[in-house]
Every structure is written in C-alpha cells, then in structure tokens.
Amino acid sequence: MRYIVPVQAVVTAADFDREPTDTELDAIEAEMPLISARVALLDVQIALLDRASSELDERRWRRARRRVLAARRELANLSATAFVPEVGA
C-alpha cells in the first residue's frame, strides 16, 4: 500500500512559495481605495479611544465612514459591471 500524504505535502507546499499573479495584483489594486478608506476610519477610531469626542472628531469620524461606504459602493459597481455582457457584441 502506498501513502499519498508525502506526495500531497509536496504539491500543496509549492502554492505558498509563489509570487502573486497579475490577476491577483489587479484585484488588490481594485480594492485599494476601500482598503485605504478602512485604514483612515480605523485611525479615527483609534484616536477617539483615549479621549472624549468633540464636534470636530465626530465630523471626522462621519467623513471617514462615508468614504468607506462610497469605496464599497464603487467596488460593488465595478464588480457588477465586470459581469454584465455587452449588448450587440
């Protein structure tokens, strides 16, 4: 009886040692505005952890949250239009 475990370990180990493909890099680049907006929102939330929020802080938080929502909407619209077939093509 032959065991497949050693062969399978060699096959799966190669997946972790590779560079990202162009498709994966394009996907990361498409999500970058959302990632940046989430980082900005996180920065605001961290700044508000150790102090009471003022009117300016609340505006800053709302603005950062709106940026996240806008980036999510743009990303959703981008991915939705990628799967819509062209009319007359």
Gaussian input, Z-matrix of N, CA and C with variables (Angstrom, degrees):
# hf/3-21g

backbone

0 1
 N
 C     1     B1
 C     2     B2     1     A1
 N     3     B3     2     A2     1     D1
 C     4     B4     3     A3     2     D2
 C     5     B5     4     A4     3     D3
 N     6     B6     5     A5     4     D4
 C     7     B7     6     A6     5     D5
 C     8     B8     7     A7     6     D6
 N     9     B9     8     A8     7     D7
 C    10    B10     9     A9     8     D8
 C    11    B11    10    A10     9     D9
 N    12    B12    11    A11    10    D10
 C    13    B13    12    A12    11    D11
 C    14    B14    13    A13    12    D12
 N    15    B15    14    A14    13    D13
 C    16    B16    15    A15    14    D14
 C    17    B17    16    A16    15    D15
 N    18    B18    17    A17    16    D16
 C    19    B19    18    A18    17    D17
 C    20    B20    19    A19    18    D18
 N    21    B21    20    A20    19    D19
 C    22    B22    21    A21    20    D20
 C    23    B23    22    A22    21    D21
 N    24    B24    23    A23    22    D22
 C    25    B25    24    A24    23    D23
 C    26    B26    25    A25    24    D24
 N    27    B27    26    A26    25    D25
 C    28    B28    27    A27    26    D26
 C    29    B29    28    A28    27    D27
 N    30    B30    29    A29    28    D28
 C    31    B31    30    A30    29    D29
 C    32    B32    31    A31    30    D30
 N    33    B33    32    A32    31    D31
 C    34    B34    33    A33    32    D32
 C    35    B35    34    A34    33    D33
 N    36    B36    35    A35    34    D34
 C    37    B37    36    A36    35    D35
 C    38    B38    37    A37    36    D36
 N    39    B39    38    A38    37    D37
 C    40    B40    39    A39    38    D38
 C    41    B41    40    A40    39    D39
 N    42    B42    41    A41    40    D40
 C    43    B43    42    A42    41    D41
 C    44    B44    43    A43    42    D42
 N    45    B45    44    A44    43    D43
 C    46    B46    45    A45    44    D44
 C    47    B47    46    A46    45    D45
 N    48    B48    47    A47    46    D46
 C    49    B49    48    A48    47    D47
 C    50    B50    49    A49    48    D48
 N    51    B51    50    A50    49    D49
 C    52    B52    51    A51    50    D50
 C    53    B53    52    A52    51    D51
 N    54    B54    53    A53    52    D52
 C    55    B55    54    A54    53    D53
 C    56    B56    55    A55    54    D54
 N    57    B57    56    A56    55    D55
 C    58    B58    57    A57    56    D56
 C    59    B59    58    A58    57    D57
 N    60    B60    59    A59    58    D58
 C    61    B61    60    A60    59    D59
 C    62    B62    61    A61    60    D60
 N    63    B63    62    A62    61    D61
 C    64    B64    63    A63    62    D62
 C    65    B65    64    A64    63    D63
 N    66    B66    65    A65    64    D64
 C    67    B67    66    A66    65    D65
 C    68    B68    67    A67    66    D66
 N    69    B69    68    A68    67    D67
 C    70    B70    69    A69    68    D68
 C    71    B71    70    A70    69    D69
 N    72    B72    71    A71    70    D70
 C    73    B73    72    A72    71    D71
 C    74    B74    73    A73    72    D72
 N    75    B75    74    A74    73    D73
 C    76    B76    75    A75    74    D74
 C    77    B77    76    A76    75    D75
 N    78    B78    77    A77    76    D76
 C    79    B79    78    A78    77    D77
 C    80    B80    79    A79    78    D78
 N    81    B81    80    A80    79    D79
 C    82    B82    81    A81    80    D80
 C    83    B83    82    A82    81    D81
 N    84    B84    83    A83    82    D82
 C    85    B85    84    A84    83    D83
 C    86    B86    85    A85    84    D84
 N    87    B87    86    A86    85    D85
 C    88    B88    87    A87    86    D86
 C    89    B89    88    A88    87    D87
 N    90    B90    89    A89    88    D88
 C    91    B91    90    A90    89    D89
 C    92    B92    91    A91    90    D90
 N    93    B93    92    A92    91    D91
 C    94    B94    93    A93    92    D92
 C    95    B95    94    A94    93    D93
 N    96    B96    95    A95    94    D94
 C    97    B97    96    A96    95    D95
 C    98    B98    97    A97    96    D96
 N    99    B99    98    A98    97    D97
 C   100   B100    99    A99    98    D98
 C   101   B101   100   A100    99    D99
 N   102   B102   101   A101   100   D100
 C   103   B103   102   A102   101   D101
 C   104   B104   103   A103   102   D102
 N   105   B105   104   A104   103   D103
 C   106   B106   105   A105   104   D104
 C   107   B107   106   A106   105   D105
 N   108   B108   107   A107   106   D106
 C   109   B109   108   A108   107   D107
 C   110   B110   109   A109   108   D108
 N   111   B111   110   A110   109   D109
 C   112   B112   111   A111   110   D110
 C   113   B113   112   A112   111   D111
 N   114   B114   113   A113   112   D112
 C   115   B115   114   A114   113   D113
 C   116   B116   115   A115   114   D114
 N   117   B117   116   A116   115   D115
 C   118   B118   117   A117   116   D116
 C   119   B119   118   A118   117   D117
 N   120   B120   119   A119   118   D118
 C   121   B121   120   A120   119   D119
 C   122   B122   121   A121   120   D120
 N   123   B123   122   A122   121   D121
 C   124   B124   123   A123   122   D122
 C   125   B125   124   A124   123   D123
 N   126   B126   125   A125   124   D124
 C   127   B127   126   A126   125   D125
 C   128   B128   127   A127   126   D126
 N   129   B129   128   A128   127   D127
 C   130   B130   129   A129   128   D128
 C   131   B131   130   A130   129   D129
 N   132   B132   131   A131   130   D130
 C   133   B133   132   A132   131   D131
 C   134   B134   133   A133   132   D132
 N   135   B135   134   A134   133   D133
 C   136   B136   135   A135   134   D134
 C   137   B137   136   A136   135   D135
 N   138   B138   137   A137   136   D136
 C   139   B139   138   A138   137   D137
 C   140   B140   139   A139   138   D138
 N   141   B141   140   A140   139   D139
 C   142   B142   141   A141   140   D140
 C   143   B143   142   A142   141   D141
 N   144   B144   143   A143   142   D142
 C   145   B145   144   A144   143   D143
 C   146   B146   145   A145   144   D144
 N   147   B147   146   A146   145   D145
 C   148   B148   147   A147   146   D146
 C   149   B149   148   A148   147   D147
 N   150   B150   149   A149   148   D148
 C   151   B151   150   A150   149   D149
 C   152   B152   151   A151   150   D150
 N   153   B153   152   A152   151   D151
 C   154   B154   153   A153   152   D152
 C   155   B155   154   A154   153   D153
 N   156   B156   155   A155   154   D154
 C   157   B157   156   A156   155   D155
 C   158   B158   157   A157   156   D156
 N   159   B159   158   A158   157   D157
 C   160   B160   159   A159   158   D158
 C   161   B161   160   A160   159   D159
 N   162   B162   161   A161   160   D160
 C   163   B163   162   A162   161   D161
 C   164   B164   163   A163   162   D162
 N   165   B165   164   A164   163   D163
 C   166   B166   165   A165   164   D164
 C   167   B167   166   A166   165   D165
 N   168   B168   167   A167   166   D166
 C   169   B169   168   A168   167   D167
 C   170   B170   169   A169   168   D168
 N   171   B171   170   A170   169   D169
 C   172   B172   171   A171   170   D170
 C   173   B173   172   A172   171   D171
 N   174   B174   173   A173   172   D172
 C   175   B175   174   A174   173   D173
 C   176   B176   175   A175   174   D174
 N   177   B177   176   A176   175   D175
 C   178   B178   177   A177   176   D176
 C   179   B179   178   A178   177   D177
 N   180   B180   179   A179   178   D178
 C   181   B181   180   A180   179   D179
 C   182   B182   181   A181   180   D180
 N   183   B183   182   A182   181   D181
 C   184   B184   183   A183   182   D182
 C   185   B185   184   A184   183   D183
 N   186   B186   185   A185   184   D184
 C   187   B187   186   A186   185   D185
 C   188   B188   187   A187   186   D186
 N   189   B189   188   A188   187   D187
 C   190   B190   189   A189   188   D188
 C   191   B191   190   A190   189   D189
 N   192   B192   191   A191   190   D190
 C   193   B193   192   A192   191   D191
 C   194   B194   193   A193   192   D192
 N   195   B195   194   A194   193   D193
 C   196   B196   195   A195   194   D194
 C   197   B197   196   A196   195   D195
 N   198   B198   197   A197   196   D196
 C   199   B199   198   A198   197   D197
 C   200   B200   199   A199   198   D198
 N   201   B201   200   A200   199   D199
 C   202   B202   201   A201   200   D200
 C   203   B203   202   A202   201   D201
 N   204   B204   203   A203   202   D202
 C   205   B205   204   A204   203   D203
 C   206   B206   205   A205   204   D204
 N   207   B207   206   A206   205   D205
 C   208   B208   207   A207   206   D206
 C   209   B209   208   A208   207   D207
 N   210   B210   209   A209   208   D208
 C   211   B211   210   A210   209   D209
 C   212   B212   211   A211   210   D210
 N   213   B213   212   A212   211   D211
 C   214   B214   213   A213   212   D212
 C   215   B215   214   A214   213   D213
 N   216   B216   215   A215   214   D214
 C   217   B217   216   A216   215   D215
 C   218   B218   217   A217   216   D216
 N   219   B219   218   A218   217   D217
 C   220   B220   219   A219   218   D218
 C   221   B221   220   A220   219   D219
 N   222   B222   221   A221   220   D220
 C   223   B223   222   A222   221   D221
 C   224   B224   223   A223   222   D222
 N   225   B225   224   A224   223   D223
 C   226   B226   225   A225   224   D224
 C   227   B227   226   A226   225   D225
 N   228   B228   227   A227   226   D226
 C   229   B229   228   A228   227   D227
 C   230   B230   229   A229   228   D228
 N   231   B231   230   A230   229   D229
 C   232   B232   231   A231   230   D230
 C   233   B233   232   A232   231   D231
 N   234   B234   233   A233   232   D232
 C   235   B235   234   A234   233   D233
 C   236   B236   235   A235   234   D234
 N   237   B237   236   A236   235   D235
 C   238   B238   237   A237   236   D236
 C   239   B239   238   A238   237   D237
 N   240   B240   239   A239   238   D238
 C   241   B241   240   A240   239   D239
 C   242   B242   241   A241   240   D240
 N   243   B243   242   A242   241   D241
 C   244   B244   243   A243   242   D242
 C   245   B245   244   A244   243   D243
 N   246   B246   245   A245   244   D244
 C   247   B247   246   A246   245   D245
 C   248   B248   247   A247   246   D246
 N   249   B249   248   A248   247   D247
 C   250   B250   249   A249   248   D248
 C   251   B251   250   A250   249   D249
 N   252   B252   251   A251   250   D250
 C   253   B253   252   A252   251   D251
 C   254   B254   253   A253   252   D252
 N   255   B255   254   A254   253   D253
 C   256   B256   255   A255   254   D254
 C   257   B257   256   A256   255   D255
 N   258   B258   257   A257   256   D256
 C   259   B259   258   A258   257   D257
 C   260   B260   259   A259   258   D258
 N   261   B261   260   A260   259   D259
 C   262   B262   261   A261   260   D260
 C   263   B263   262   A262   261   D261
 N   264   B264   263   A263   262   D262
 C   265   B265   264   A264   263   D263
 C   266   B266   265   A265   264   D264

   B1=1.4418
   B2=1.5301
   B3=1.3183
   B4=1.4687
   B5=1.5139
   B6=1.3223
   B7=1.4645
   B8=1.5210
   B9=1.3028
   B10=1.4583
   B11=1.5289
   B12=1.3024
   B13=1.4674
   B14=1.5246
   B15=1.3341
   B16=1.4653
   B17=1.5277
   B18=1.3166
   B19=1.4577
   B20=1.5310
   B21=1.3118
   B22=1.4544
   B23=1.5256
   B24=1.3265
   B25=1.4585
   B26=1.5264
   B27=1.3227
   B28=1.4526
   B29=1.5265
   B30=1.3059
   B31=1.4609
   B32=1.5213
   B33=1.3258
   B34=1.4641
   B35=1.5148
   B36=1.3073
   B37=1.4700
   B38=1.5136
   B39=1.3100
   B40=1.4575
   B41=1.5244
   B42=1.3352
   B43=1.4526
   B44=1.5206
   B45=1.3158
   B46=1.4537
   B47=1.5297
   B48=1.3007
   B49=1.4584
   B50=1.5171
   B51=1.3172
   B52=1.4510
   B53=1.5313
   B54=1.2979
   B55=1.4654
   B56=1.5249
   B57=1.3492
   B58=1.4668
   B59=1.5259
   B60=1.3107
   B61=1.4608
   B62=1.5204
   B63=1.3174
   B64=1.4617
   B65=1.5296
   B66=1.3131
   B67=1.4589
   B68=1.5299
   B69=1.3230
   B70=1.4623
   B71=1.5249
   B72=1.3217
   B73=1.4680
   B74=1.5242
   B75=1.3276
   B76=1.4664
   B77=1.5241
   B78=1.3250
   B79=1.4657
   B80=1.5227
   B81=1.3143
   B82=1.4670
   B83=1.5217
   B84=1.3241
   B85=1.4617
   B86=1.5277
   B87=1.3193
   B88=1.4576
   B89=1.5260
   B90=1.3238
   B91=1.4659
   B92=1.5230
   B93=1.3272
   B94=1.4525
   B95=1.5305
   B96=1.3384
   B97=1.4735
   B98=1.5287
   B99=1.3167
   B100=1.4671
   B101=1.5227
   B102=1.3035
   B103=1.4605
   B104=1.5266
   B105=1.3194
   B106=1.4651
   B107=1.5254
   B108=1.3271
   B109=1.4649
   B110=1.5236
   B111=1.3167
   B112=1.4611
   B113=1.5246
   B114=1.3226
   B115=1.4686
   B116=1.5291
   B117=1.3290
   B118=1.4656
   B119=1.5305
   B120=1.3284
   B121=1.4609
   B122=1.5230
   B123=1.3026
   B124=1.4612
   B125=1.5233
   B126=1.3372
   B127=1.4574
   B128=1.5309
   B129=1.3224
   B130=1.4645
   B131=1.5214
   B132=1.3118
   B133=1.4578
   B134=1.5276
   B135=1.3070
   B136=1.4653
   B137=1.5267
   B138=1.3142
   B139=1.4628
   B140=1.5224
   B141=1.3268
   B142=1.4631
   B143=1.5302
   B144=1.3154
   B145=1.4615
   B146=1.5242
   B147=1.3036
   B148=1.4661
   B149=1.5254
   B150=1.3150
   B151=1.4659
   B152=1.5209
   B153=1.3005
   B154=1.4618
   B155=1.5221
   B156=1.3141
   B157=1.4645
   B158=1.5269
   B159=1.3030
   B160=1.4607
   B161=1.5346
   B162=1.3048
   B163=1.4665
   B164=1.5282
   B165=1.3207
   B166=1.4642
   B167=1.5321
   B168=1.3295
   B169=1.4647
   B170=1.5215
   B171=1.3204
   B172=1.4577
   B173=1.5238
   B174=1.3213
   B175=1.4664
   B176=1.5258
   B177=1.3250
   B178=1.4646
   B179=1.5352
   B180=1.3542
   B181=1.4533
   B182=1.5306
   B183=1.3296
   B184=1.4713
   B185=1.5259
   B186=1.3306
   B187=1.4655
   B188=1.5326
   B189=1.3244
   B190=1.4657
   B191=1.5260
   B192=1.3273
   B193=1.4664
   B194=1.5254
   B195=1.3287
   B196=1.4659
   B197=1.5220
   B198=1.3376
   B199=1.4685
   B200=1.5252
   B201=1.3322
   B202=1.4658
   B203=1.5190
   B204=1.3223
   B205=1.4641
   B206=1.5260
   B207=1.3255
   B208=1.4630
   B209=1.5303
   B210=1.3264
   B211=1.4679
   B212=1.5225
   B213=1.3323
   B214=1.4641
   B215=1.5167
   B216=1.3396
   B217=1.4624
   B218=1.5214
   B219=1.3178
   B220=1.4666
   B221=1.5251
   B222=1.3164
   B223=1.4641
   B224=1.5244
   B225=1.3265
   B226=1.4658
   B227=1.5229
   B228=1.3298
   B229=1.4655
   B230=1.5261
   B231=1.3090
   B232=1.4606
   B233=1.5245
   B234=1.3285
   B235=1.4589
   B236=1.5204
   B237=1.3406
   B238=1.4671
   B239=1.5193
   B240=1.3237
   B241=1.4564
   B242=1.5261
   B243=1.3193
   B244=1.4597
   B245=1.5191
   B246=1.3300
   B247=1.4491
   B248=1.5157
   B249=1.3123
   B250=1.4583
   B251=1.5288
   B252=1.3173
   B253=1.4656
   B254=1.5339
   B255=1.3227
   B256=1.4638
   B257=1.5148
   B258=1.3215
   B259=1.4499
   B260=1.5194
   B261=1.3229
   B262=1.4543
   B263=1.5147
   B264=1.3155
   B265=1.4664
   B266=1.5035
   A1=109.29
   A2=115.94
   A3=120.68
   A4=109.11
   A5=115.26
   A6=120.66
   A7=109.92
   A8=116.75
   A9=121.64
   A10=112.25
   A11=118.11
   A12=122.06
   A13=112.38
   A14=121.48
   A15=119.27
   A16=112.84
   A17=118.06
   A18=121.05
   A19=109.84
   A20=117.03
   A21=121.13
   A22=111.01
   A23=118.64
   A24=121.63
   A25=110.73
   A26=117.65
   A27=121.31
   A28=110.61
   A29=117.11
   A30=121.02
   A31=110.94
   A32=118.09
   A33=120.39
   A34=112.57
   A35=118.65
   A36=120.27
   A37=111.75
   A38=118.96
   A39=121.57
   A40=112.12
   A41=118.77
   A42=121.03
   A43=112.69
   A44=117.96
   A45=120.79
   A46=112.34
   A47=118.06
   A48=121.65
   A49=113.68
   A50=118.01
   A51=119.11
   A52=111.07
   A53=115.58
   A54=122.46
   A55=108.86
   A56=117.64
   A57=118.84
   A58=111.07
   A59=115.29
   A60=120.11
   A61=109.77
   A62=115.95
   A63=120.20
   A64=111.50
   A65=116.87
   A66=121.05
   A67=110.83
   A68=116.56
   A69=120.09
   A70=111.39
   A71=117.23
   A72=120.56
   A73=111.29
   A74=117.19
   A75=120.54
   A76=111.01
   A77=117.15
   A78=120.65
   A79=111.18
   A80=116.86
   A81=120.70
   A82=110.15
   A83=116.52
   A84=120.13
   A85=111.43
   A86=117.38
   A87=120.76
   A88=111.13
   A89=117.65
   A90=121.89
   A91=112.85
   A92=118.51
   A93=121.10
   A94=114.55
   A95=121.16
   A96=118.43
   A97=112.52
   A98=117.19
   A99=120.55
   A100=110.40
   A101=117.31
   A102=121.15
   A103=109.98
   A104=117.27
   A105=121.13
   A106=111.54
   A107=116.84
   A108=120.04
   A109=110.62
   A110=117.86
   A111=120.35
   A112=111.60
   A113=117.36
   A114=120.80
   A115=110.03
   A116=117.15
   A117=120.48
   A118=110.77
   A119=117.54
   A120=121.07
   A121=110.49
   A122=116.90
   A123=120.90
   A124=111.29
   A125=117.43
   A126=121.10
   A127=111.43
   A128=116.31
   A129=120.54
   A130=110.23
   A131=116.67
   A132=120.01
   A133=111.43
   A134=117.52
   A135=121.21
   A136=109.90
   A137=117.25
   A138=120.53
   A139=111.66
   A140=117.10
   A141=120.65
   A142=113.36
   A143=117.88
   A144=119.84
   A145=113.20
   A146=117.49
   A147=119.99
   A148=114.33
   A149=117.54
   A150=119.06
   A151=109.92
   A152=114.60
   A153=120.07
   A154=108.62
   A155=116.25
   A156=118.91
   A157=110.70
   A158=114.36
   A159=121.49
   A160=108.15
   A161=115.82
   A162=120.47
   A163=110.52
   A164=116.43
   A165=121.05
   A166=110.95
   A167=117.17
   A168=120.63
   A169=111.56
   A170=116.18
   A171=119.45
   A172=111.38
   A173=116.78
   A174=119.59
   A175=111.22
   A176=115.50
   A177=120.43
   A178=110.35
   A179=116.74
   A180=121.01
   A181=110.99
   A182=117.36
   A183=120.50
   A184=111.42
   A185=116.29
   A186=120.34
   A187=110.71
   A188=116.51
   A189=120.39
   A190=110.65
   A191=116.35
   A192=120.07
   A193=111.11
   A194=117.12
   A195=120.23
   A196=111.27
   A197=117.06
   A198=119.89
   A199=111.23
   A200=116.76
   A201=120.29
   A202=110.08
   A203=116.51
   A204=119.83
   A205=111.54
   A206=117.35
   A207=120.71
   A208=110.84
   A209=117.14
   A210=120.15
   A211=110.83
   A212=117.22
   A213=120.06
   A214=111.07
   A215=116.51
   A216=120.10
   A217=110.52
   A218=117.40
   A219=120.96
   A220=111.52
   A221=116.50
   A222=119.95
   A223=110.77
   A224=117.05
   A225=120.27
   A226=110.79
   A227=117.24
   A228=120.38
   A229=110.97
   A230=116.57
   A231=120.73
   A232=110.55
   A233=117.10
   A234=119.25
   A235=111.41
   A236=117.78
   A237=120.21
   A238=111.07
   A239=117.71
   A240=120.33
   A241=111.67
   A242=117.98
   A243=120.33
   A244=111.23
   A245=118.64
   A246=121.64
   A247=113.35
   A248=118.11
   A249=121.40
   A250=108.25
   A251=118.51
   A252=119.51
   A253=109.98
   A254=115.22
   A255=120.25
   A256=109.37
   A257=115.91
   A258=121.48
   A259=108.63
   A260=117.16
   A261=121.69
   A262=114.10
   A263=117.36
   A264=119.43
   A265=111.01
   D1=131.23
   D2=179.04
   D3=-103.26
   D4=140.62
   D5=178.79
   D6=-94.97
   D7=139.02
   D8=-179.29
   D9=-92.53
   D10=-12.32
   D11=-174.88
   D12=-57.61
   D13=-48.45
   D14=179.31
   D15=-61.95
   D16=-37.37
   D17=179.31
   D18=-68.09
   D19=-42.22
   D20=-179.80
   D21=-64.70
   D22=-37.75
   D23=179.34
   D24=-62.07
   D25=-38.55
   D26=178.72
   D27=-68.06
   D28=-39.99
   D29=-178.86
   D30=-67.13
   D31=-43.91
   D32=-177.50
   D33=-77.01
   D34=-24.05
   D35=-179.54
   D36=-68.68
   D37=-28.94
   D38=-177.57
   D39=-69.09
   D40=-25.82
   D41=-179.47
   D42=-65.70
   D43=-29.96
   D44=-177.68
   D45=-82.28
   D46=-16.25
   D47=-175.19
   D48=-98.07
   D49=14.06
   D50=-176.08
   D51=-105.71
   D52=161.37
   D53=175.62
   D54=-81.60
   D55=157.55
   D56=176.94
   D57=-66.75
   D58=145.53
   D59=179.00
   D60=-77.90
   D61=169.24
   D62=178.15
   D63=-62.55
   D64=-35.73
   D65=178.26
   D66=-64.78
   D67=-42.85
   D68=178.32
   D69=-65.76
   D70=-39.69
   D71=177.45
   D72=-65.76
   D73=-37.73
   D74=176.64
   D75=-64.87
   D76=-38.74
   D77=178.13
   D78=-65.42
   D79=-39.97
   D80=177.50
   D81=-65.30
   D82=-42.16
   D83=179.60
   D84=-65.02
   D85=-36.11
   D86=178.13
   D87=-67.61
   D88=-32.27
   D89=-179.54
   D90=-87.82
   D91=-4.88
   D92=-174.72
   D93=-60.25
   D94=-38.36
   D95=176.11
   D96=-61.38
   D97=-37.62
   D98=177.65
   D99=-67.95
   D100=-41.87
   D101=179.05
   D102=-61.98
   D103=-44.77
   D104=179.59
   D105=-64.32
   D106=-39.59
   D107=179.22
   D108=-67.02
   D109=-39.14
   D110=177.75
   D111=-66.36
   D112=-37.41
   D113=177.07
   D114=-64.61
   D115=-41.69
   D116=178.15
   D117=-63.56
   D118=-41.32
   D119=177.44
   D120=-63.92
   D121=-41.16
   D122=178.03
   D123=-63.66
   D124=-39.11
   D125=176.34
   D126=-59.72
   D127=-42.17
   D128=178.55
   D129=-65.22
   D130=-44.13
   D131=-179.11
   D132=-64.31
   D133=-38.68
   D134=177.91
   D135=-66.06
   D136=-40.94
   D137=179.78
   D138=-64.11
   D139=-29.81
   D140=-178.16
   D141=-87.31
   D142=-1.98
   D143=-177.95
   D144=-68.16
   D145=-38.19
   D146=-170.65
   D147=-104.93
   D148=12.41
   D149=178.80
   D150=-150.73
   D151=162.78
   D152=175.66
   D153=-74.83
   D154=142.06
   D155=-176.27
   D156=-83.30
   D157=139.90
   D158=176.54
   D159=-98.58
   D160=179.77
   D161=177.45
   D162=-62.06
   D163=-40.01
   D164=179.00
   D165=-64.93
   D166=-40.62
   D167=178.16
   D168=-64.27
   D169=-39.90
   D170=179.20
   D171=-66.03
   D172=-38.52
   D173=176.23
   D174=-65.57
   D175=-40.41
   D176=178.53
   D177=-62.17
   D178=-41.34
   D179=178.96
   D180=-65.89
   D181=-44.64
   D182=179.14
   D183=-63.08
   D184=-40.27
   D185=179.59
   D186=-63.94
   D187=-42.84
   D188=179.21
   D189=-65.85
   D190=-38.89
   D191=178.68
   D192=-66.32
   D193=-39.46
   D194=177.22
   D195=-64.73
   D196=-35.82
   D197=177.00
   D198=-63.85
   D199=-39.98
   D200=177.83
   D201=-63.36
   D202=-46.07
   D203=-179.64
   D204=-63.67
   D205=-40.26
   D206=178.64
   D207=-65.89
   D208=-40.47
   D209=178.83
   D210=-66.82
   D211=-38.17
   D212=176.42
   D213=-64.42
   D214=-40.20
   D215=178.97
   D216=-64.56
   D217=-45.27
   D218=179.21
   D219=-61.75
   D220=-41.02
   D221=179.36
   D222=-66.60
   D223=-40.04
   D224=178.04
   D225=-65.53
   D226=-41.18
   D227=178.32
   D228=-66.66
   D229=-36.91
   D230=179.06
   D231=-65.34
   D232=-44.90
   D233=-179.19
   D234=-72.56
   D235=-28.92
   D236=177.90
   D237=-70.04
   D238=-39.12
   D239=-179.43
   D240=-75.30
   D241=-19.18
   D242=179.24
   D243=-70.05
   D244=-23.05
   D245=-176.52
   D246=-106.20
   D247=2.99
   D248=179.36
   D249=-87.77
   D250=121.97
   D251=179.64
   D252=-70.91
   D253=147.24
   D254=179.80
   D255=-75.80
   D256=142.07
   D257=178.77
   D258=-80.08
   D259=131.99
   D260=178.30
   D261=81.86
   D262=9.77
   D263=-178.91
   D264=-89.84

